[in-house]
């Protein structure tokens, strides 16, 4: 009769993975307890939200258990888990972006189309400090200019619709948008580590 070896830090990744693949819940619990705290901290640094970070790590472990039998891990379990959490963080950020319905999220959509599409740029972009820089920069625009910019770029209205709403010419809308872009370039170019292409 085989006696299962207790789990401790002396076990290597392969032994632990094999035990999990075999369906040993004690092995999975050991893995969870060993890495949860550090993975949560890592996710929180990316997402800047406690609940999102918890959800991300929990989803990572749930998926890990669900697909355990077919897992092929070439490096360490630790590296695998960190990479999985990282990928899930990026998915959460993208999901939030696509569900955006409010002004601050509209700003993110607007800038997201202007930066290099890689995870590092996405994380810098979604960061709350960056959002605040964007909001402050738009808030500093002259009143009429700001109103037109928000209607066009955040609410998605056409120049013609904005002109009709505000009882001004399309030419005036175009002119105010040019002013807005120029002012925003000046304010943002030294503040953001993004690639902005107006």
N, C-alpha and C positions, 0 to 999 in steps of 0.2 A: 504494500500500500504506500502510495506516494504522499509525502507530507509537504504541503505548500510552504515555501520559504517566506518568512515575514518580510515586509518591504521596509527598506531603509536606504540611506544615501549611498550604501556600498554597492547597491545594484546598478548595473549599467543600463543605458537606454534600451538596448536590445532585449534584455531580460524583462524589463518593465513592459515594453511594448508587446512582447510575446504573451505575457500574462494577461494584458488587457485584451488582446486579440482572442484569447481563450475564454473571455467573458468574466474574468475575475473582477468583481466589483471592488474588492479591497485594494486591488492594484490601481484601479481608476480613482478611487477615493484618495489614495496616497499621492497620485499625480496631481489631483485637484488641489489638495491641501498644500503641496510643495510649491506650486507655481501660481496659485490664484492671486495672492497679494501683489506679487511683482507684475503679473500680467494686467491686473486692474490698474496699477499705477501707470503702467505704460500706455494703456488705452485712455486713461484720463488725461495724460499729457497731450495726446493727439486730439481727443474729442472735447476736452474742457467741460465735461458734463458728467456728473456722478452716475446718474441713472443710465445714460447711454453707455458709459464705460462698463457698468455692471452687466447690462444686457449684452454688450459685445463679447465679454469674456464668457458669460454663461452660454451664449450661442456657440461660441468656439468649442467649449467642452462638450456640449450636447451633440454637435456635429461630429466631433472626434469619436464619441462613443457610438453614434449611429453607423459610422463608416469604418469602425475599428478593424473588422475582418479583412477588408481590402486595402488597408493602409500599407503603403510602401514608403518608408522614411529613410532617406539616404544619409541624412546628417543626424544630429542629436534631437531628442524629443523637445528639448528646450528651444532649439532653433526653429523647429517645426511649429511649435505653439506660438512663439513670438511672431513668426511670419503670418500665421493664420489670423492672429488678433489684428495685426497690421492691415491685412486685406479686408477683414470685417469692418475695421474702423473706416477705411476708405469707402466701403459700400454704404455704411451708415451716413457718411458725409454726403455722398452722392444722392442717397435716398432723400435726405433732408432738403437738398437743393431742388430736386424735382418736385417735392411736395410744397415748395415755397409759394405762399399766397400773400405775404405781407411785404411791406415796403423794404425792410432790411433784407429779406430774402430775395426780393427783386433786384436789389443792388448786387447781391452775390451772383445772381444769374447773369447780370450785365457784365460784371468783371470776369466771370468764369469763361466767357466766350473770348476773352482777350489775353489769356495767359497760356503758357506752355502746358500741355496736358501731361503732367506727371504727378505721382502721389505727393512728392515734396511740395510742389507748387500748390496743389490742392489744399494741403494741410496749412500752408502759410496763408492761403487765401481765406479759408474758412475760419481761421483763428479770430476770436472775438475782438482782439485788439485791432486787427486789420479792419474788421467790420466798422469799428468805431471811428477809425481814421477816415474811411470812406464816407460814413454818415456825416461826420463833422465837416468834411470838405464840401459835400453837397449842400449842407446847411449854410455854409458861408457864401454861397452864390447869392447874387442880388435876387430880391423877392420874385420878380416876374420871370427871370431867367431860371430860377430854381423850380418854379411852378411848371414851366414848360418842359424842363428837363425830366422832372418826375413823371409827368403825363406821357412823354414820349418813350423814355428809356426804362421806366420802372413799371408803369401801368400798361405799356405796350400800345399806346394810341398812335395812330398815323399822324403825320404833320397836318394833313388836311382836317382830320377830326379835332385836333387841338386848336387849330386856327378857328374852326367853327365854334367850338366850346367857348373860346375866349374872345370871340368877335374881333379877330385880328387876321392879317393876311398870312398866307403860307410862307411868304418871303420873310416876314417878321419871325415866324417860328424857326425857320432855317438860320436866320441871323443870330437869334438867341441861343440856339443849340451850338453854333460855332463858338460863341462866347463861352458857353458852359464848358465845352470840351477844352478850350484853351486854358481856362482858369483851373480846371481839374487836373490837367496835365502838370501845370506849374506846381500845384499843391501836393500832388501825389508822387511825383517822380523821385523825390528824395525820401519819402516816407515809406513806400511799399517796396518789398522785394518781389515785385511781380513784373511781368512783361506786358505792358499795356500798349495796345495797337489801336489807336483811334483812327 
